[in-house]
Amino acid sequence: MKGKRTDEDFMRIALQEAEKAYAADEVPIGAVIVKDGVVIARAHNEKEKRNSAVRHAEIVAIEKATKKVGNWWLEGCSLYVTLEPCAMCAGAIVNSRLDRVVYGAPDLRYGFLGSLADLPADYPLNHRPQETRGVLAEECGALLTSFFRGKREQKKKN
Amino acid sequence: MKGKRTDEDFMRIALQEAEKAYAADEVPIGAVIVKDGVVIARAHNEKEKRNSAVRHAEIVAIEKATKKVGNWWLEGCSLYVTLEPCAMCAGAIVNSRLDRVVYGAPDLRYGFLGSLADLPADYPLNHRPQETRGVLAEECGALLTSFFRGKREQKKKN
């Protein structure tokens, strides 16, 4: 591979993960974790597959990354996720001490990194990651819009 | 077993779980999930064992309970936990649609069900569990105090 990869490059990998979720009839959200310019974990939402509301893309990615580095402390790591994290995932990002979070589309209903709240900024927690918002926001959002449109049409047919 | 079990009875089981964490040199927090008066999941903090900041007692209990009932939606279930949940766990409780949360000791530094914030009450999320606070608070808190005192003494010796 030539040259240093950009935020958009890593978000494209997260988008590929979101596409996998879509194909599996899961809400299409994908995440990757990067350390020293290398992807160490990639994951997508698997709530339905695993029957667990805990298995958001971010949580699955964090679990994979911690296994990879052998430490719960994800120092020097950045998380890329296609949708703004919910309260649970924003909390998990703080708990795991991720250096940086980059997200695509905002989640105006449930987002906790800028929409409903900015969890690490609004509260005196013990860690505050850098945040970058809106990377490939349109593509990330379009995938979700398409998924939910399909769901509504399916519902009408039934 | 005779008679209906009380909140204190279930919190005692959560405390047993917290004791297991203590014995394993983990921050002593335990949780149980109850449905129709029956314990369907019991768990303790396993952050160090699993090298994952995601593996708080509540998350482990939720994952066990969802496996047991075969559904991510924990309708009709109550979670008992010895310490007030953090933002991640409060978010997981909302995401899993638990009917009720009962906790022991407050967490004045990181608690998101009454201390720093009351996540389901303060934000327009899509679910709001009933909350009961302070059940066996002293015992739950004393276990944590003892654990951290031991850690400080250990540190002094080294």
Contacts between the chains, C-beta under 8 A, distances in Angstrom:
chain1	res1	chain2	res2	distance
A	47	B	72	5.8
A	48	B	72	7.6
A	50	B	66	7.9
A	50	B	72	7.9
A	51	B	66	5.2
A	51	B	67	7.0
A	51	B	70	6.0
A	51	B	71	5.9
A	51	B	72	5.1
A	52	B	62	7.2
A	52	B	63	5.7
A	52	B	66	4.5
A	52	B	67	7.7
A	52	B	72	5.2
A	52	B	96	7.9
A	53	B	62	7.5
A	53	B	66	7.3
A	53	B	72	4.3
A	53	B	73	7.5
A	53	B	92	7.1
A	53	B	95	4.0
A	53	B	96	4.4
A	53	B	97	7.4
A	54	B	59	5.8
A	54	B	62	5.6
A	54	B	63	5.9
A	54	B	66	7.7
A	54	B	92	5.4
A	54	B	95	7.0
A	54	B	96	7.1
A	56	B	95	7.9
A	59	B	54	5.8
A	62	B	52	7.2
A	62	B	53	7.5
A	62	B	54	5.6
A	63	B	52	5.7
A	63	B	54	5.9
A	66	B	50	7.9
A	66	B	51	5.2
A	66	B	52	4.5
A	66	B	53	7.3
A	66	B	54	7.7
A	67	B	51	7.0
A	67	B	52	7.7
A	70	B	51	6.0
A	71	B	51	5.9
A	72	B	47	5.8
A	72	B	48	7.6
A	72	B	50	7.9
A	72	B	51	5.1
A	72	B	52	5.2
A	72	B	53	4.3
A	73	B	53	7.5
A	74	B	53	8.0
A	86	B	91	5.9
A	86	B	95	6.9
A	87	B	87	5.9
A	87	B	88	7.8
A	87	B	90	6.7
A	87	B	91	3.4
A	87	B	94	7.0
A	87	B	112	7.9
A	87	B	119	5.9
A	87	B	123	7.5
A	87	B	125	7.5
A	88	B	87	7.8
A	88	B	88	5.4
A	88	B	89	7.8
A	88	B	90	7.9
A	88	B	91	2.9
A	88	B	92	4.7
A	88	B	94	7.6
A	88	B	95	5.6
A	89	B	88	7.8
A	89	B	91	7.3
A	90	B	87	6.7
A	90	B	88	7.9
A	90	B	91	7.5
A	91	B	86	5.9
A	91	B	87	3.4
A	91	B	88	2.9
A	91	B	89	7.3
A	91	B	90	7.5
A	91	B	91	5.6
A	91	B	112	7.6
A	92	B	53	7.1
A	92	B	54	5.4
A	92	B	88	4.7
A	94	B	87	7.0
A	94	B	88	7.6
A	95	B	53	4.0
A	95	B	54	7.0
A	95	B	56	7.9
A	95	B	86	6.9
A	95	B	88	5.6
A	96	B	52	7.9
A	96	B	53	4.4
A	96	B	54	7.0
A	97	B	53	7.4
A	109	B	126	8.0
A	110	B	125	6.7
A	110	B	126	7.5
A	112	B	87	7.9
A	112	B	91	7.6
A	116	B	123	5.2
A	116	B	124	7.4
A	117	B	123	6.8
A	119	B	87	5.9
A	123	B	87	7.5
A	123	B	116	5.2
A	123	B	117	6.8
A	124	B	116	7.4
A	125	B	87	7.5
A	125	B	110	6.7
A	126	B	109	8.0
A	126	B	110	7.6
